[in-house]
Structure formats: structure tokens, C-alpha cells
Amino acid sequence: MLYIIRGIPGSDKSTIANNLLKEGKVSAIVEADMYFIKDGEYKFDGTKIKNAHAWCKKTVIDNLQSGLNVAVANTFTRHWEYQEYVDFCKSNDIPYTIIVADGKYHNIHGVPSDVVEKMGDRFEYLNCCRNCVIVYCNVQLEKSLYLSIYS
């Protein structure tokens, strides 16, 4: 099972992924930002963003092929940005769910507010029902939503 969690910085993607882990729904969480953690410290380098996303995709696929349930949490502002994950799941009969995180919290990576605003402006919302869950990130509400949706 793959949970594709998308949303602008500060929307609570990581919290949703961690809740899925705590609830035993996934065994692995993968985010492109993890590529930039060196010696326990986050050191973003915009020149390596393509490498980060390639690493993220490979790590997700490796985990799925090992039989693990995975949450991948990235901004995925445009549909094409997560389409390869969906295509992989479809071609390998792996179920997937797309979760849109729409919280309004402080982002943990220090993304400037003007950049977050631009990402929000270009964010493509889902216009489907199958395999899609919209989560408005009130953490207490989302936990009860998960209990009812995924039980």
C-alpha cells in the first residue's frame, strides 16, 4: 500500500505520515527532504532537488517491492509530480491512496512565505473520489478520520 501525501510546506504532511506510522498503517516514511539530512542536520541545496526526488522515488519503489506499506510525503503541487508513483502502483497491482494535506501551520524547513504562497497558487487539487482522501489537518480530527477510513 502506498499513501501519497501532498500539500504545501506547513500543511502537516509529515504529521499525517507519522500518524500512519504510529497507527501501523505504514512501515516506512519517505520524503525528498530526507535526502538533505546530513549528520542529523537539514541542509537544503536547491541544485540537488532533482537528485532528492530521484532518491525518494527509488527508495519508495524499493520499499514497496520489499512488501512494505509506505507513506511518501512531498509537496506534489502538480498532478504530474506524483503520477509516476500512481503508474508504478497500477502496473504492480499495489493499492494507493492520495491524501491532500491542507493545514495552515509553520513549515519546519524554513521555506520563505512568498515561496509557500506561490506553491499554494499553483497547487492542483484533486477532482476525483476514487483513491483520494482530503484531510484538513486538525491533528485530532485527522486521527479520528484515519480510524474510520482505514479500519
Short mmCIF file of the C-alpha atoms (twelve columns), coordinates in Angstrom:
data_MODEL
# 
_entry.id   MODEL 
# 
loop_
_atom_site.group_PDB 
_atom_site.id 
_atom_site.type_symbol 
_atom_site.label_atom_id 
_atom_site.label_alt_id 
_atom_site.label_comp_id 
_atom_site.label_asym_id 
_atom_site.label_seq_id 
_atom_site.Cartn_x 
_atom_site.Cartn_y 
_atom_site.Cartn_z 
_atom_site.pdbx_PDB_model_num 
ATOM 1   C CA . MET A 1   0.000   0.000  0.000   1 
ATOM 2   C CA . LEU A 2   1.261   3.474  -0.857  1 
ATOM 3   C CA . TYR A 3   -0.037  6.646  0.761   1 
ATOM 4   C CA . ILE A 4   0.818   9.676  -1.365  1 
ATOM 5   C CA . ILE A 5   0.633   12.712 0.911   1 
ATOM 6   C CA . ARG A 6   0.729   16.093 -0.790  1 
ATOM 7   C CA . GLY A 7   0.443   19.695 0.317   1 
ATOM 8   C CA . ILE A 8   2.341   22.948 0.528   1 
ATOM 9   C CA . PRO A 9   5.009   23.468 3.213   1 
ATOM 10  C CA . GLY A 10  3.369   23.724 6.618   1 
ATOM 11  C CA . SER A 11  0.275   21.727 5.640   1 
ATOM 12  C CA . ASP A 12  1.154   18.920 8.094   1 
ATOM 13  C CA . LYS A 13  2.247   16.243 5.615   1 
ATOM 14  C CA . SER A 14  4.870   14.867 7.995   1 
ATOM 15  C CA . THR A 15  2.400   14.692 10.890  1 
ATOM 16  C CA . ILE A 16  -0.039  12.718 8.757   1 
ATOM 17  C CA . ALA A 17  2.747   10.338 7.678   1 
ATOM 18  C CA . ASN A 18  3.876   9.894  11.275  1 
ATOM 19  C CA . ASN A 19  0.297   9.199  12.392  1 
ATOM 20  C CA . LEU A 20  0.057   6.476  9.732   1 
ATOM 21  C CA . LEU A 21  3.292   5.010  11.096  1 
ATOM 22  C CA . LYS A 22  2.062   5.158  14.714  1 
ATOM 23  C CA . GLU A 23  -1.216  3.522  13.706  1 
ATOM 24  C CA . GLY A 24  0.662   0.695  11.958  1 
ATOM 25  C CA . LYS A 25  -0.672  1.597  8.513   1 
ATOM 26  C CA . VAL A 26  2.861   2.050  7.102   1 
ATOM 27  C CA . SER A 27  6.301   0.701  7.922   1 
ATOM 28  C CA . ALA A 28  8.258   3.406  6.108   1 
ATOM 29  C CA . ILE A 29  8.015   7.141  5.520   1 
ATOM 30  C CA . VAL A 30  9.934   8.701  2.654   1 
ATOM 31  C CA . GLU A 31  10.269  12.408 1.853   1 
ATOM 32  C CA . ALA A 32  12.564  14.104 -0.652  1 
ATOM 33  C CA . ASP A 33  13.689  16.390 2.199   1 
ATOM 34  C CA . MET A 34  15.320  13.363 3.860   1 
ATOM 35  C CA . TYR A 35  17.951  13.479 1.099   1 
ATOM 36  C CA . PHE A 36  19.191  16.762 2.566   1 
ATOM 37  C CA . ILE A 37  19.703  15.480 6.120   1 
ATOM 38  C CA . LYS A 38  23.416  15.098 6.770   1 
ATOM 39  C CA . ASP A 39  24.726  14.155 10.212  1 
ATOM 40  C CA . GLY A 40  21.265  14.772 11.680  1 
ATOM 41  C CA . GLU A 41  21.049  18.299 10.265  1 
ATOM 42  C CA . TYR A 42  18.830  19.521 7.422   1 
ATOM 43  C CA . LYS A 43  20.993  21.221 4.765   1 
ATOM 44  C CA . PHE A 44  18.879  22.074 1.718   1 
ATOM 45  C CA . ASP A 45  20.686  22.553 -1.595  1 
ATOM 46  C CA . GLY A 46  18.365  23.655 -4.405  1 
ATOM 47  C CA . THR A 47  20.847  22.475 -7.039  1 
ATOM 48  C CA . LYS A 48  20.241  18.885 -5.875  1 
ATOM 49  C CA . ILE A 49  16.424  18.868 -5.850  1 
ATOM 50  C CA . LYS A 50  16.227  16.503 -8.858  1 
ATOM 51  C CA . ASN A 51  18.612  14.106 -7.096  1 
ATOM 52  C CA . ALA A 52  16.445  14.290 -3.966  1 
ATOM 53  C CA . HIS A 53  13.288  13.373 -5.862  1 
ATOM 54  C CA . ALA A 54  15.055  10.574 -7.770  1 
ATOM 55  C CA . TRP A 55  16.336  9.187  -4.444  1 
ATOM 56  C CA . CYS A 56  12.845  9.496  -2.954  1 
ATOM 57  C CA . LYS A 57  11.185  7.632  -5.827  1 
ATOM 58  C CA . LYS A 58  13.802  4.860  -5.809  1 
ATOM 59  C CA . THR A 59  13.507  4.461  -2.037  1 
ATOM 60  C CA . VAL A 60  9.702   4.284  -2.209  1 
ATOM 61  C CA . ILE A 61  9.796   1.716  -5.016  1 
ATOM 62  C CA . ASP A 62  12.438  -0.387 -3.241  1 
ATOM 63  C CA . ASN A 63  10.322  -0.428 -0.082  1 
ATOM 64  C CA . LEU A 64  7.126   -1.288 -1.981  1 
ATOM 65  C CA . GLN A 65  8.916   -4.103 -3.832  1 
ATOM 66  C CA . SER A 66  10.054  -5.422 -0.452  1 
ATOM 67  C CA . GLY A 67  6.400   -5.690 0.543   1 
ATOM 68  C CA . LEU A 68  6.304   -2.704 2.902   1 
ATOM 69  C CA . ASN A 69  3.446   -0.239 3.193   1 
ATOM 70  C CA . VAL A 70  4.879   3.227  2.550   1 
ATOM 71  C CA . ALA A 71  3.920   6.874  3.012   1 
ATOM 72  C CA . VAL A 72  5.581   9.332  0.634   1 
ATOM 73  C CA . ALA A 73  5.120   12.935 1.714   1 
ATOM 74  C CA . ASN A 74  6.183   15.712 -0.652  1 
ATOM 75  C CA . THR A 75  4.620   18.923 -1.891  1 
ATOM 76  C CA . PHE A 76  3.467   17.347 -5.192  1 
ATOM 77  C CA . THR A 77  1.805   20.653 -6.150  1 
ATOM 78  C CA . ARG A 78  1.050   19.415 -9.667  1 
ATOM 79  C CA . HIS A 79  -0.569  16.107 -10.548 1 
ATOM 80  C CA . TRP A 80  2.309   15.069 -12.835 1 
ATOM 81  C CA . GLU A 81  4.698   15.274 -9.872  1 
ATOM 82  C CA . TYR A 82  3.184   12.177 -8.223  1 
ATOM 83  C CA . GLN A 83  1.921   10.427 -11.377 1 
ATOM 84  C CA . GLU A 84  4.961   8.115  -11.603 1 
ATOM 85  C CA . TYR A 85  4.084   6.732  -8.171  1 
ATOM 86  C CA . VAL A 86  0.489   6.120  -9.254  1 
ATOM 87  C CA . ASP A 87  1.643   4.496  -12.506 1 
ATOM 88  C CA . PHE A 88  4.051   2.221  -10.624 1 
ATOM 89  C CA . CYS A 89  1.293   1.152  -8.241  1 
ATOM 90  C CA . LYS A 90  -1.157  0.489  -11.064 1 
ATOM 91  C CA . SER A 91  1.347   -1.553 -13.067 1 
ATOM 92  C CA . ASN A 92  2.263   -3.629 -9.997  1 
ATOM 93  C CA . ASP A 93  -1.229  -4.067 -8.512  1 
ATOM 94  C CA . ILE A 94  -0.286  -2.067 -5.427  1 
ATOM 95  C CA . PRO A 95  -3.149  -0.162 -3.807  1 
ATOM 96  C CA . TYR A 96  -2.594  3.543  -3.227  1 
ATOM 97  C CA . THR A 97  -4.350  6.445  -1.586  1 
ATOM 98  C CA . ILE A 98  -3.763  10.130 -2.259  1 
ATOM 99  C CA . ILE A 99  -4.107  12.418 0.756   1 
ATOM 100 C CA . VAL A 100 -4.198  16.187 0.367   1 
ATOM 101 C CA . ALA A 101 -2.926  17.938 3.485   1 
ATOM 102 C CA . ASP A 102 -4.474  21.378 3.722   1 
ATOM 103 C CA . GLY A 103 -3.396  22.589 7.164   1 
ATOM 104 C CA . LYS A 104 -2.002  26.034 7.817   1 
ATOM 105 C CA . TYR A 105 0.958   25.568 10.132  1 
ATOM 106 C CA . HIS A 106 4.526   26.876 10.355  1 
ATOM 107 C CA . ASN A 107 6.738   24.936 7.939   1 
ATOM 108 C CA . ILE A 108 9.661   23.184 9.594   1 
ATOM 109 C CA . HIS A 109 12.159  23.711 6.769   1 
ATOM 110 C CA . GLY A 110 12.084  27.490 6.761   1 
ATOM 111 C CA . VAL A 111 10.590  27.877 3.288   1 
ATOM 112 C CA . PRO A 112 10.018  31.625 2.779   1 
ATOM 113 C CA . SER A 113 6.366   32.690 2.937   1 
ATOM 114 C CA . ASP A 114 6.414   34.102 -0.619  1 
ATOM 115 C CA . VAL A 115 7.579   30.710 -1.940  1 
ATOM 116 C CA . VAL A 116 4.863   28.915 0.059   1 
ATOM 117 C CA . GLU A 117 2.292   31.341 -1.367  1 
ATOM 118 C CA . LYS A 118 3.437   30.634 -4.947  1 
ATOM 119 C CA . MET A 119 3.240   26.890 -4.291  1 
ATOM 120 C CA . GLY A 120 -0.285  27.347 -2.965  1 
ATOM 121 C CA . ASP A 121 -1.259  29.313 -6.062  1 
ATOM 122 C CA . ARG A 122 -0.125  26.526 -8.401  1 
ATOM 123 C CA . PHE A 123 -1.419  23.648 -6.264  1 
ATOM 124 C CA . GLU A 124 -3.704  21.382 -8.281  1 
ATOM 125 C CA . TYR A 125 -6.467  19.972 -6.123  1 
ATOM 126 C CA . LEU A 126 -7.979  16.574 -6.777  1 
ATOM 127 C CA . ASN A 127 -11.143 16.303 -8.785  1 
ATOM 128 C CA . CYS A 128 -11.701 12.607 -8.188  1 
ATOM 129 C CA . CYS A 129 -13.166 10.453 -5.480  1 
ATOM 130 C CA . ARG A 130 -11.588 7.020  -6.021  1 
ATOM 131 C CA . ASN A 131 -8.354  6.506  -4.066  1 
ATOM 132 C CA . CYS A 132 -8.437  10.091 -2.780  1 
ATOM 133 C CA . VAL A 133 -8.884  11.404 0.725   1 
ATOM 134 C CA . ILE A 134 -8.980  15.091 1.559   1 
ATOM 135 C CA . VAL A 135 -7.650  15.798 5.044   1 
ATOM 136 C CA . TYR A 136 -7.945  19.206 6.634   1 
ATOM 137 C CA . CYS A 137 -5.183  18.990 9.156   1 
ATOM 138 C CA . ASN A 138 -6.653  19.386 12.564  1 
ATOM 139 C CA . VAL A 139 -4.488  16.696 14.144  1 
ATOM 140 C CA . GLN A 140 -7.195  15.400 16.500  1 
ATOM 141 C CA . LEU A 141 -9.722  15.288 13.664  1 
ATOM 142 C CA . GLU A 142 -7.319  13.569 11.267  1 
ATOM 143 C CA . LYS A 143 -6.638  10.769 13.754  1 
ATOM 144 C CA . SER A 144 -10.352 10.054 14.074  1 
ATOM 145 C CA . LEU A 145 -10.676 10.263 10.289  1 
ATOM 146 C CA . TYR A 146 -7.947  7.656  9.864   1 
ATOM 147 C CA . LEU A 147 -9.607  5.360  12.359  1 
ATOM 148 C CA . SER A 148 -12.865 5.473  10.418  1 
ATOM 149 C CA . ILE A 149 -11.439 5.455  6.886   1 
ATOM 150 C CA . TYR A 150 -8.717  2.824  7.179   1 
ATOM 151 C CA . SER A 151 -10.101 0.419  9.779   1 
# 
